């Protein structure tokens, strides 16, 4: 009876360890990477440069002069290549000096915006017009359409510009891509990376707990020292 009990506990522990071992390796490797990397560098802060508007034009028109039918609920003043624009209701872009509506950001403007926000002397490889992204795209979940400006750099830099209002959205590079890939292993969200409440992660967490508990149980029923200690305690009662 005792031998059969130990056998089944040992077998359960072995197969549980084999089943979740690969995922445990993924958790460990990704955890090491996260703990040994600077999150600011992952975000690409080292590629940004200070971009400060040195003066504010004195001849801005009043937003009320734009269009009386707008019904303005939100308004932001944004600079596109040092020219002031009003971003109205998260949908319309107006020149803040002339009141003329602007239909999105051109390719040339997107390149200039990217160059204005990043370190100097980066060579442009190509630009890309993006209208859709899937759950694994490095620009997923961000405003579309957008311009992707690719740079000639060992880290394969890509800057993303909101094509509607000229906002510099993100810069992506190889270190961030490794982080993103390992994050997928860490969260076990292989469909989209960002869901920390998926059932696969929950299931493996429970299996991991059972693996640890079966290991403790196996030690308790097979260790002579542990058995002698518990036997003495029972006699002393």
FIKOLZA-1660 file (N, C-alpha, C; in steps of 0.1 Angstrom, whole numbers, plus 5000, padded with zeros to 4 digits):
% residues 237
   i   px   py   pz ch aa at
   1 5008 4988 5000  A  X  N
   1 5000 5000 5000  A  X CA
   1 5009 5013 5000  A  X  C
   2 5019 5013 5009  A  X  N
   2 5028 5024 5010  A  X CA
   2 5036 5026 4997  A  X  C
   3 5040 5015 4992  A  X  N
   3 5048 5016 4979  A  X CA
   3 5040 5021 4968  A  X  C
   4 5027 5016 4967  A  X  N
   4 5019 5021 4957  A  X CA
   4 5016 5036 4958  A  X  C
   5 5014 5040 4970  A  X  N
   5 5011 5054 4973  A  X CA
   5 5023 5063 4968  A  X  C
   6 5035 5059 4972  A  X  N
   6 5047 5066 4968  A  X CA
   6 5049 5066 4953  A  X  C
   7 5046 5055 4947  A  X  N
   7 5047 5053 4933  A  X CA
   7 5038 5063 4925  A  X  C
   8 5025 5064 4929  A  X  N
   8 5016 5073 4923  A  X CA
   8 5019 5087 4925  A  X  C
   9 5024 5091 4937  A  X  N
   9 5027 5104 4940  A  X CA
   9 5039 5108 4931  A  X  C
  10 5049 5099 4930  A  X  N
  10 5061 5102 4922  A  X CA
  10 5058 5103 4908  A  X  C
  11 5049 5095 4903  A  X  N
  11 5045 5095 4889  A  X CA
  11 5037 5108 4886  A  X  C
  12 5028 5112 4895  A  X  N
  12 5021 5124 4893  A  X CA
  12 5030 5136 4892  A  X  C
  13 5040 5137 4901  A  X  N
  13 5049 5148 4902  A  X CA
  13 5058 5148 4889  A  X  C
  14 5062 5137 4884  A  X  N
  14 5070 5136 4872  A  X CA
  14 5063 5141 4860  A  X  C
  15 5050 5137 4858  A  X  N
  15 5043 5141 4846  A  X CA
  15 5038 5155 4847  A  X  C
  16 5035 5160 4859  A  X  N
  16 5032 5174 4860  A  X CA
  16 5044 5183 4857  A  X  C
  17 5055 5179 4862  A  X  N
  17 5068 5186 4859  A  X CA
  17 5071 5186 4844  A  X  C
  18 5069 5175 4838  A  X  N
  18 5071 5174 4823  A  X CA
  18 5062 5182 4815  A  X  C
  19 5049 5182 4820  A  X  N
  19 5038 5190 4813  A  X CA
  19 5041 5205 4813  A  X  C
  20 5044 5210 4825  A  X  N
  20 5045 5225 4826  A  X CA
  20 5060 5229 4826  A  X  C
  21 5069 5220 4824  A  X  N
  21 5083 5224 4825  A  X CA
  21 5087 5234 4815  A  X  C
  22 5083 5232 4802  A  X  N
  22 5086 5242 4791  A  X CA
  22 5081 5256 4795  A  X  C
  23 5069 5256 4800  A  X  N
  23 5063 5269 4803  A  X CA
  23 5071 5276 4815  A  X  C
  24 5075 5267 4825  A  X  N
  24 5083 5272 4836  A  X CA
  24 5096 5278 4831  A  X  C
  25 5102 5272 4821  A  X  N
  25 5115 5277 4815  A  X CA
  25 5112 5291 4808  A  X  C
  26 5100 5292 4801  A  X  N
  26 5096 5304 4795  A  X CA
  26 5094 5315 4805  A  X  C
  27 5088 5312 4816  A  X  N
  27 5086 5322 4827  A  X CA
  27 5099 5326 4833  A  X  C
  28 5108 5317 4835  A  X  N
  28 5121 5320 4841  A  X CA
  28 5129 5329 4832  A  X  C
  29 5130 5325 4819  A  X  N
  29 5139 5333 4810  A  X CA
  29 5133 5347 4808  A  X  C
  30 5120 5348 4807  A  X  N
  30 5114 5361 4805  A  X CA
  30 5115 5369 4817  A  X  C
  31 5114 5363 4829  A  X  N
  31 5115 5370 4842  A  X CA
  31 5130 5376 4843  A  X  C
  32 5139 5367 4839  A  X  N
  32 5153 5372 4840  A  X CA
  32 5156 5384 4831  A  X  C
  33 5150 5383 4819  A  X  N
  33 5152 5394 4809  A  X CA
  33 5145 5407 4814  A  X  C
  34 5133 5405 4820  A  X  N
  34 5126 5417 4825  A  X CA
  34 5134 5424 4836  A  X  C
  35 5140 5416 4845  A  X  N
  35 5147 5421 4857  A  X CA
  35 5160 5427 4854  A  X  C
  36 5166 5423 4842  A  X  N
  36 5180 5427 4839  A  X CA
  36 5180 5438 4828  A  X  C
  37 5168 5443 4824  A  X  N
  37 5167 5453 4813  A  X CA
  37 5162 5466 4819  A  X  C
  38 5166 5477 4813  A  X  N
  38 5161 5490 4817  A  X CA
  38 5148 5493 4809  A  X  C
  39 5137 5494 4816  A  X  N
  39 5124 5496 4809  A  X CA
  39 5124 5509 4801  A  X  C
  40 5131 5519 4805  A  X  N
  40 5132 5531 4797  A  X CA
  40 5138 5529 4784  A  X  C
  41 5149 5520 4784  A  X  N
  41 5155 5517 4771  A  X CA
  41 5146 5508 4762  A  X  C
  42 5138 5500 4769  A  X  N
  42 5129 5492 4761  A  X CA
  42 5118 5501 4755  A  X  C
  43 5114 5512 4762  A  X  N
  43 5105 5521 4756  A  X CA
  43 5111 5530 4745  A  X  C
  44 5125 5529 4744  A  X  N
  44 5132 5537 4733  A  X CA
  44 5135 5551 4737  A  X  C
  45 5136 5554 4750  A  X  N
  45 5139 5568 4754  A  X CA
  45 5153 5572 4749  A  X  C
  46 5162 5563 4747  A  X  N
  46 5175 5567 4743  A  X CA
  46 5176 5572 4729  A  X  C
  47 5165 5569 4721  A  X  N
  47 5164 5574 4707  A  X CA
  47 5157 5587 4706  A  X  C
  48 5150 5591 4717  A  X  N
  48 5143 5604 4716  A  X CA
  48 5153 5616 4719  A  X  C
  49 5149 5627 4714  A  X  N
  49 5156 5639 4718  A  X CA
  49 5147 5650 4722  A  X  C
  50 5152 5659 4730  A  X  N
  50 5143 5670 4735  A  X CA
  50 5137 5678 4723  A  X  C
  51 5124 5679 4723  A  X  N
  51 5117 5686 4712  A  X CA
  51 5108 5696 4718  A  X  C
  52 5114 5708 4719  A  X  N
  52 5107 5719 4726  A  X CA
  52 5104 5731 4716  A  X  C
  53 5091 5735 4716  A  X  N
  53 5088 5746 4707  A  X CA
  53 5093 5759 4714  A  X  C
  54 5102 5766 4708  A  X  N
  54 5109 5777 4714  A  X CA
  54 5100 5790 4715  A  X  C
  55 5089 5790 4707  A  X  N
  55 5081 5802 4708  A  X CA
  55 5066 5798 4704  A  X  C
  56 5057 5806 4709  A  X  N
  56 5043 5804 4706  A  X CA
  56 5038 5815 4697  A  X  C
  57 5033 5812 4685  A  X  N
  57 5029 5822 4676  A  X CA
  57 5018 5831 4682  A  X  C
  58 5019 5844 4681  A  X  N
  58 5010 5853 4687  A  X CA
  58 4997 5855 4679  A  X  C
  59 4997 5850 4666  A  X  N
  59 4985 5853 4658  A  X CA
  59 4976 5841 4656  A  X  C
  60 4974 5833 4667  A  X  N
  60 4964 5822 4666  A  X CA
  60 4950 5827 4665  A  X  C
  61 4942 5821 4657  A  X  N
  61 4928 5826 4656  A  X CA
  61 4920 5819 4668  A  X  C
  62 4909 5824 4671  A  X  N
  62 4900 5819 4681  A  X CA
  62 4894 5806 4676  A  X  C
  63 4893 5795 4684  A  X  N
  63 4886 5783 4679  A  X CA
  63 4872 5786 4675  A  X  C
  64 4866 5796 4681  A  X  N
  64 4852 5799 4677  A  X CA
  64 4851 5803 4662  A  X  C
  65 4862 5808 4656  A  X  N
  65 4862 5812 4642  A  X CA
  65 4863 5800 4632  A  X  C
  66 4865 5788 4637  A  X  N
  66 4868 5777 4628  A  X CA
  66 4855 5773 4620  A  X  C
  67 4845 5769 4628  A  X  N
  67 4832 5765 4622  A  X CA
  67 4822 5765 4632  A  X  C
  68 4811 5773 4630  A  X  N
  68 4801 5775 4640  A  X CA
  68 4793 5763 4642  A  X  C
  69 4794 5753 4633  A  X  N
  69 4786 5741 4635  A  X CA
  69 4794 5729 4641  A  X  C
  70 4806 5732 4645  A  X  N
  70 4814 5722 4651  A  X CA
  70 4809 5716 4664  A  X  C
  71 4805 5724 4673  A  X  N
  71 4801 5719 4686  A  X CA
  71 4813 5713 4693  A  X  C
  72 4823 5722 4696  A  X  N
  72 4836 5718 4701  A  X CA
  72 4835 5712 4715  A  X  C
  73 4839 5699 4716  A  X  N
  73 4839 5692 4729  A  X CA
  73 4853 5690 4735  A  X  C
  74 4862 5690 4726  A  X  N
  74 4876 5688 4729  A  X CA
  74 4885 5696 4720  A  X  C
  75 4896 5701 4725  A  X  N
  75 4905 5710 4716  A  X CA
  75 4919 5708 4721  A  X  C
  76 4928 5706 4712  A  X  N
  76 4942 5705 4716  A  X CA
  76 4950 5713 4705  A  X  C
  77 4960 5720 4711  A  X  N
  77 4969 5728 4702  A  X CA
  77 4981 5719 4699  A  X  C
  78 4983 5716 4686  A  X  N
  78 4995 5707 4683  A  X CA
  78 5003 5714 4672  A  X  C
  79 5016 5710 4672  A  X  N
  79 5025 5716 4662  A  X CA
  79 5029 5705 4652  A  X  C
  80 5027 5708 4640  A  X  N
  80 5031 5699 4629  A  X CA
  80 5042 5705 4622  A  X  C
  81 5055 5701 4624  A  X  N
  81 5066 5707 4618  A  X CA
  81 5067 5722 4621  A  X  C
  82 5065 5725 4634  A  X  N
  82 5065 5739 4640  A  X CA
  82 5054 5748 4635  A  X  C
  83 5044 5742 4629  A  X  N
  83 5032 5750 4625  A  X CA
  83 5021 5746 4635  A  X  C
  84 5014 5756 4641  A  X  N
  84 5003 5753 4650  A  X CA
  84 4991 5749 4644  A  X  C
  85 4984 5738 4650  A  X  N
  85 4972 5733 4645  A  X CA
  85 4962 5730 4656  A  X  C
  86 4950 5732 4654  A  X  N
  86 4940 5728 4664  A  X CA
  86 4935 5713 4660  A  X  C
  87 4935 5705 4670  A  X  N
  87 4930 5691 4669  A  X CA
  87 4916 5691 4676  A  X  C
  88 4905 5691 4668  A  X  N
  88 4892 5694 4674  A  X CA
  88 4884 5681 4674  A  X  C
  89 4878 5678 4686  A  X  N
  89 4869 5667 4688  A  X CA
  89 4875 5653 4684  A  X  C
  90 4889 5653 4685  A  X  N
  90 4896 5640 4682  A  X CA
  90 4893 5635 4668  A  X  C
  91 4890 5645 4659  A  X  N
  91 4887 5640 4645  A  X CA
  91 4891 5650 4634  A  X  C
  92 4892 5663 4637  A  X  N
  92 4894 5673 4627  A  X CA
  92 4906 5681 4630  A  X  C
  93 4914 5684 4620  A  X  N
  93 4926 5692 4622  A  X CA
  93 4925 5705 4614  A  X  C
  94 4928 5716 4621  A  X  N
  94 4927 5729 4615  A  X CA
  94 4940 5737 4617  A  X  C
  95 4944 5744 4607  A  X  N
  95 4956 5754 4609  A  X CA
  95 4951 5764 4619  A  X  C
  96 4959 5766 4629  A  X  N
  96 4955 5775 4640  A  X CA
  96 4958 5790 4637  A  X  C
  97 4964 5792 4625  A  X  N
  97 4966 5806 4621  A  X CA
  97 4957 5810 4610  A  X  C
  98 4953 5801 4601  A  X  N
  98 4945 5804 4590  A  X CA
  98 4931 5799 4591  A  X  C
  99 4929 5789 4599  A  X  N
  99 4916 5783 4601  A  X CA
  99 4913 5773 4590  A  X  C
 100 4922 5770 4581  A  X  N
 100 4920 5761 4570  A  X CA
 100 4921 5746 4575  A  X  C
 101 4911 5738 4571  A  X  N
 101 4911 5724 4575  A  X CA
 101 4923 5716 4569  A  X  C
 102 4929 5707 4576  A  X  N
 102 4940 5700 4571  A  X CA
 102 4936 5685 4570  A  X  C
 103 4937 5679 4558  A  X  N
 103 4933 5665 4556  A  X CA
 103 4944 5656 4558  A  X  C
 104 4947 5654 4571  A  X  N
 104 4957 5644 4574  A  X CA
 104 4972 5648 4572  A  X  C
 105 4981 5639 4575  A  X  N
 105 4995 5641 4574  A  X CA
 105 5001 5635 4562  A  X  C
 106 5009 5642 4555  A  X  N
 106 5015 5637 4543  A  X CA
 106 5027 5628 4547  A  X  C
 107 5032 5621 4537  A  X  N
 107 5044 5612 4539  A  X CA
 107 5056 5621 4543  A  X  C
 108 5058 5632 4536  A  X  N
 108 5069 5641 4539  A  X CA
 108 5068 5647 4553  A  X  C
 109 5056 5651 4557  A  X  N
 109 5054 5656 4570  A  X CA
 109 5057 5645 4581  A  X  C
 110 5053 5633 4578  A  X  N
 110 5055 5622 4588  A  X CA
 110 5070 5620 4590  A  X  C
 111 5077 5620 4579  A  X  N
 111 5092 5618 4580  A  X CA
 111 5098 5629 4588  A  X  C
 112 5094 5642 4586  A  X  N
 112 5099 5653 4593  A  X CA
 112 5096 5652 4608  A  X  C
 113 5084 5648 4611  A  X  N
 113 5079 5647 4625  A  X CA
 113 5088 5636 4632  A  X  C
 114 5090 5625 4625  A  X  N
 114 5098 5614 4631  A  X CA
 114 5113 5619 4633  A  X  C
 115 5118 5626 4624  A  X  N
 115 5132 5632 4625  A  X CA
 115 5133 5642 4636  A  X  C
 116 5122 5650 4638  A  X  N
 116 5122 5660 4648  A  X CA
 116 5122 5654 4662  A  X  C
 117 5117 5642 4664  A  X  N
 117 5115 5636 4677  A  X CA
 117 5127 5626 4681  A  X  C
 118 5134 5622 4670  A  X  N
 118 5145 5612 4673  A  X CA
 118 5158 5618 4671  A  X  C
 119 5168 5611 4676  A  X  N
 119 5182 5616 4675  A  X CA
 119 5186 5619 4661  A  X  C
 120 5196 5627 4659  A  X  N
 120 5199 5632 4646  A  X CA
 120 5207 5621 4638  A  X  C
 121 5208 5624 4625  A  X  N
 121 5217 5616 4616  A  X CA
 121 5212 5602 4614  A  X  C
 122 5199 5600 4615  A  X  N
 122 5193 5587 4612  A  X CA
 122 5189 5587 4598  A  X  C
 123 5193 5577 4590  A  X  N
 123 5190 5576 4576  A  X CA
 123 5176 5569 4574  A  X  C
 124 5168 5575 4566  A  X  N
 124 5155 5569 4563  A  X CA
 124 5157 5557 4553  A  X  C
 125 5151 5546 4556  A  X  N
 125 5151 5535 4547  A  X CA
 125 5138 5535 4538  A  X  C
 126 5127 5536 4545  A  X  N
 126 5114 5536 4537  A  X CA
 126 5103 5541 4547  A  X  C
 127 5092 5544 4540  A  X  N
 127 5080 5547 4548  A  X CA
 127 5069 5537 4544  A  X  C
 128 5060 5536 4554  A  X  N
 128 5049 5526 4552  A  X CA
 128 5036 5532 4556  A  X  C
 129 5025 5530 4548  A  X  N
 129 5012 5535 4552  A  X CA
 129 5004 5523 4558  A  X  C
 130 5000 5525 4570  A  X  N
 130 4993 5514 4578  A  X CA
 130 4979 5518 4580  A  X  C
 131 4970 5509 4576  A  X  N
 131 4956 5511 4578  A  X CA
 131 4950 5500 4588  A  X  C
 132 4957 5489 4590  A  X  N
 132 4952 5479 4599  A  X CA
 132 4964 5471 4605  A  X  C
 133 4961 5466 4617  A  X  N
 133 4971 5458 4624  A  X CA
 133 4965 5446 4631  A  X  C
 134 4972 5435 4632  A  X  N
 134 4966 5423 4639  A  X CA
 134 4971 5424 4653  A  X  C
 135 4967 5413 4661  A  X  N
 135 4970 5413 4675  A  X CA
 135 4985 5411 4679  A  X  C
 136 4993 5408 4669  A  X  N
 136 5007 5406 4671  A  X CA
 136 5016 5417 4666  A  X  C
 137 5010 5427 4659  A  X  N
 137 5017 5438 4653  A  X CA
 137 5023 5447 4664  A  X  C
 138 5035 5452 4662  A  X  N
 138 5041 5460 4672  A  X CA
 138 5035 5474 4674  A  X  C
 139 5026 5477 4665  A  X  N
 139 5018 5490 4667  A  X CA
 139 5003 5487 4670  A  X  C
 140 5001 5475 4675  A  X  N
 140 4987 5471 4678  A  X CA
 140 4980 5480 4688  A  X  C
 141 4968 5482 4687  A  X  N
 141 4960 5490 4696  A  X CA
 141 4962 5505 4696  A  X  C
 142 4969 5510 4686  A  X  N
 142 4972 5524 4685  A  X CA
 142 4963 5530 4673  A  X  C
 143 4962 5544 4673  A  X  N
 143 4954 5550 4663  A  X CA
 143 4958 5547 4648  A  X  C
 144 4948 5545 4640  A  X  N
 144 4950 5542 4626  A  X CA
 144 4941 5552 4618  A  X  C
 145 4945 5556 4606  A  X  N
 145 4958 5551 4599  A  X CA
 145 4970 5558 4605  A  X  C
 146 4982 5552 4601  A  X  N
 146 4994 5558 4606  A  X CA
 146 5005 5556 4596  A  X  C
 147 5015 5564 4597  A  X  N
 147 5028 5563 4589  A  X CA
 147 5038 5556 4598  A  X  C
 148 5045 5546 4592  A  X  N
 148 5056 5539 4598  A  X CA
 148 5069 5544 4591  A  X  C
 149 5078 5550 4598  A  X  N
 149 5090 5555 4592  A  X CA
 149 5102 5546 4596  A  X  C
 150 5108 5539 4587  A  X  N
 150 5118 5529 4590  A  X CA
 150 5132 5536 4588  A  X  C
 151 5140 5533 4598  A  X  N
 151 5154 5539 4598  A  X CA
 151 5165 5529 4596  A  X  C
 152 5176 5533 4590  A  X  N
 152 5187 5524 4589  A  X CA
 152 5195 5525 4602  A  X  C
 153 5193 5515 4610  A  X  N
 153 5199 5514 4623  A  X CA
 153 5200 5500 4628  A  X  C
 154 5211 5496 4635  A  X  N
 154 5213 5482 4639  A  X CA
 154 5201 5477 4647  A  X  C
 155 5194 5486 4654  A  X  N
 155 5182 5481 4662  A  X CA
 155 5169 5481 4653  A  X  C
 156 5170 5484 4640  A  X  N
 156 5159 5484 4631  A  X CA
 156 5147 5493 4637  A  X  C
 157 5151 5506 4638  A  X  N
 157 5141 5515 4644  A  X CA
 157 5130 5518 4634  A  X  C
 158 5118 5519 4640  A  X  N
 158 5106 5522 4633  A  X CA
 158 5098 5532 4641  A  X  C
 159 5095 5544 4636  A  X  N
 159 5087 5554 4642  A  X CA
 159 5073 5554 4637  A  X  C
 160 5063 5555 4645  A  X  N
 160 5049 5555 4641  A  X CA
 160 5043 5569 4643  A  X  C
 161 5037 5574 4633  A  X  N
 161 5031 5588 4634  A  X CA
 161 5016 5586 4630  A  X  C
 162 5008 5592 4639  A  X  N
 162 4993 5592 4636  A  X CA
 162 4991 5600 4624  A  X  C
 163 4985 5594 4614  A  X  N
 163 4983 5601 4601  A  X CA
 163 4971 5611 4601  A  X  C
 164 4964 5611 4612  A  X  N
 164 4952 5620 4613  A  X CA
 164 4956 5633 4619  A  X  C
 165 4966 5633 4629  A  X  N
 165 4969 5646 4635  A  X CA
 165 4984 5648 4637  A  X  C
 166 4992 5640 4632  A  X  N
 166 5007 5642 4633  A  X CA
 166 5013 5639 4647  A  X  C
 167 5006 5632 4655  A  X  N
 167 5011 5628 4668  A  X CA
 167 5022 5618 4667  A  X  C
 168 5033 5620 4673  A  X  N
 168 5044 5610 4674  A  X CA
 168 5039 5599 4684  A  X  C
 169 5036 5587 4679  A  X  N
 169 5030 5577 4688  A  X CA
 169 5040 5568 4695  A  X  C
 170 5048 5562 4687  A  X  N
 170 5057 5552 4693  A  X CA
 170 5070 5551 4685  A  X  C
 171 5081 5546 4691  A  X  N
 171 5092 5541 4684  A  X CA
 171 5095 5527 4688  A  X  C
 172 5097 5518 4679  A  X  N
 172 5099 5504 4681  A  X CA
 172 5113 5500 4676  A  X  C
 173 5119 5490 4683  A  X  N
 173 5133 5486 4680  A  X CA
 173 5134 5471 4684  A  X  C
 174 5146 5465 4681  A  X  N
 174 5147 5451 4684  A  X CA
 174 5146 5447 4699  A  X  C
 175 5152 5455 4708  A  X  N
 175 5151 5452 4722  A  X CA
 175 5136 5452 4727  A  X  C
 176 5128 5461 4721  A  X  N
 176 5114 5461 4725  A  X CA
 176 5107 5449 4719  A  X  C
 177 5111 5445 4707  A  X  N
 177 5105 5433 4701  A  X CA
 177 5108 5420 4709  A  X  C
 178 5120 5419 4714  A  X  N
 178 5124 5408 4723  A  X CA
 178 5115 5408 4735  A  X  C
 179 5114 5420 4741  A  X  N
 179 5106 5422 4753  A  X CA
 179 5092 5417 4750  A  X  C
 180 5086 5422 4739  A  X  N
 180 5073 5419 4736  A  X CA
 180 5071 5404 4734  A  X  C
 181 5080 5397 4727  A  X  N
 181 5080 5383 4725  A  X CA
 181 5080 5375 4738  A  X  C
 182 5089 5379 4747  A  X  N
 182 5090 5372 4760  A  X CA
 182 5078 5375 4769  A  X  C
 183 5072 5387 4767  A  X  N
 183 5060 5390 4774  A  X CA
 183 5049 5381 4771  A  X  C
 184 5048 5377 4758  A  X  N
 184 5038 5367 4754  A  X CA
 184 5040 5354 4761  A  X  C
 185 5052 5350 4763  A  X  N
 185 5054 5337 4771  A  X CA
 185 5050 5340 4786  A  X  C
 186 5053 5351 4791  A  X  N
 186 5051 5354 4805  A  X CA
 186 5036 5354 4808  A  X  C
 187 5028 5361 4799  A  X  N
 187 5014 5362 4801  A  X CA
 187 5006 5350 4796  A  X  C
 188 5013 5342 4787  A  X  N
 188 5007 5330 4780  A  X CA
 188 4995 5334 4772  A  X  C
 189 4994 5347 4768  A  X  N
 189 4984 5352 4759  A  X CA
 189 4990 5351 4745  A  X  C
 190 4989 5339 4739  A  X  N
 190 4995 5337 4726  A  X CA
 190 4986 5342 4714  A  X  C
 191 4975 5347 4718  A  X  N
 191 4966 5353 4708  A  X CA
 191 4968 5368 4706  A  X  C
 192 4972 5375 4717  A  X  N
 192 4973 5389 4716  A  X CA
 192 4983 5395 4726  A  X  C
 193 4989 5387 4735  A  X  N
 193 5000 5392 4744  A  X CA
 193 4995 5399 4756  A  X  C
 194 4984 5406 4756  A  X  N
 194 4982 5416 4767  A  X CA
 194 4971 5412 4777  A  X  C
 195 4965 5400 4775  A  X  N
 195 4954 5395 4784  A  X CA
 195 4960 5387 4795  A  X  C
 196 4961 5393 4807  A  X  N
 196 4967 5386 4819  A  X CA
 196 4957 5377 4826  A  X  C
 197 4945 5377 4821  A  X  N
 197 4934 5369 4828  A  X CA
 197 4929 5357 4819  A  X  C
 198 4938 5353 4810  A  X  N
 198 4933 5342 4801  A  X CA
 198 4934 5328 4809  A  X  C
 199 4925 5319 4804  A  X  N
 199 4924 5306 4811  A  X CA
 199 4936 5298 4810  A  X  C
 200 4944 5299 4800  A  X  N
 200 4956 5291 4799  A  X CA
 200 4966 5294 4810  A  X  C
 201 4968 5307 4813  A  X  N
 201 4976 5311 4824  A  X CA
 201 4971 5306 4837  A  X  C
 202 4958 5307 4839  A  X  N
 202 4952 5303 4851  A  X CA
 202 4954 5288 4853  A  X  C
 203 4952 5280 4843  A  X  N
 203 4953 5266 4844  A  X CA
 203 4968 5262 4847  A  X  C
 204 4977 5268 4840  A  X  N
 204 4991 5265 4843  A  X CA
 204 4996 5269 4857  A  X  C
 205 4990 5280 4862  A  X  N
 205 4993 5284 4875  A  X CA
 205 4988 5274 4885  A  X  C
 206 4976 5268 4883  A  X  N
 206 4971 5258 4892  A  X CA
 206 4979 5245 4891  A  X  C
 207 4983 5241 4878  A  X  N
 207 4991 5229 4877  A  X CA
 207 5005 5231 4883  A  X  C
 208 5010 5243 4883  A  X  N
 208 5023 5246 4889  A  X CA
 208 5022 5244 4904  A  X  C
 209 5011 5249 4910  A  X  N
 209 5009 5247 4924  A  X CA
 209 5008 5232 4928  A  X  C
 210 5001 5225 4920  A  X  N
 210 5000 5210 4922  A  X CA
 210 5013 5203 4921  A  X  C
 211 5022 5208 4912  A  X  N
 211 5035 5202 4910  A  X CA
 211 5044 5205 4923  A  X  C
 212 5043 5217 4928  A  X  N
 212 5051 5220 4940  A  X CA
 212 5045 5212 4952  A  X  C
 213 5032 5211 4953  A  X  N
 213 5026 5204 4964  A  X CA
 213 5029 5189 4963  A  X  C
 214 5029 5183 4951  A  X  N
 214 5032 5169 4950  A  X CA
 214 5047 5167 4953  A  X  C
 215 5055 5176 4950  A  X  N
 215 5070 5175 4954  A  X CA
 215 5071 5175 4969  A  X  C
 216 5064 5184 4976  A  X  N
 216 5065 5184 4991  A  X CA
 216 5059 5170 4996  A  X  C
 217 5048 5166 4991  A  X  N
 217 5042 5153 4995  A  X CA
 217 5051 5142 4993  A  X  C
 218 5058 5141 4981  A  X  N
 218 5067 5130 4978  A  X CA
 218 5079 5130 4988  A  X  C
 219 5083 5142 4992  A  X  N
 219 5094 5143 5002  A  X CA
 219 5089 5137 5015  A  X  C
 220 5077 5141 5019  A  X  N
 220 5072 5137 5032  A  X CA
 220 5070 5122 5033  A  X  C
 221 5066 5116 5022  A  X  N
 221 5063 5101 5023  A  X CA
 221 5075 5093 5020  A  X  C
 222 5086 5099 5016  A  X  N
 222 5098 5091 5012  A  X CA
 222 5110 5094 5020  A  X  C
 223 5110 5105 5027  A  X  N
 223 5122 5109 5035  A  X CA
 223 5123 5101 5048  A  X  C
 224 5133 5094 5050  A  X  N
 224 5134 5086 5063  A  X CA
 224 5135 5096 5075  A  X  C
 225 5143 5107 5073  A  X  N
 225 5144 5117 5084  A  X CA
 225 5131 5122 5088  A  X  C
 226 5123 5126 5078  A  X  N
 226 5110 5132 5080  A  X CA
 226 5100 5122 5087  A  X  C
 227 5101 5109 5082  A  X  N
 227 5092 5099 5088  A  X CA
 227 5096 5096 5103  A  X  C
 228 5109 5095 5105  A  X  N
 228 5114 5093 5119  A  X CA
 228 5110 5104 5128  A  X  C
 229 5111 5117 5124  A  X  N
 229 5107 5128 5132  A  X CA
 229 5092 5128 5135  A  X  C
 230 5084 5125 5125  A  X  N
 230 5069 5125 5127  A  X CA
 230 5066 5113 5136  A  X  C
 231 5073 5102 5135  A  X  N
 231 5070 5090 5144  A  X CA
 231 5073 5094 5158  A  X  C
 232 5084 5100 5161  A  X  N
 232 5088 5104 5174  A  X CA
 232 5078 5114 5180  A  X  C
 233 5073 5123 5172  A  X  N
 233 5063 5133 5177  A  X CA
 233 5050 5126 5181  A  X  C
 234 5047 5116 5173  A  X  N
 234 5034 5108 5176  A  X CA
 234 5036 5101 5190  A  X  C
 235 5048 5095 5192  A  X  N
 235 5050 5087 5204  A  X CA
 235 5050 5096 5216  A  X  C
 236 5055 5108 5215  A  X  N
 236 5056 5117 5226  A  X CA
 236 5043 5123 5230  A  X  C
 237 5033 5122 5222  A  X  N
 237 5020 5128 5225  A  X CA
 237 5012 5119 5236  A  X  C
% end
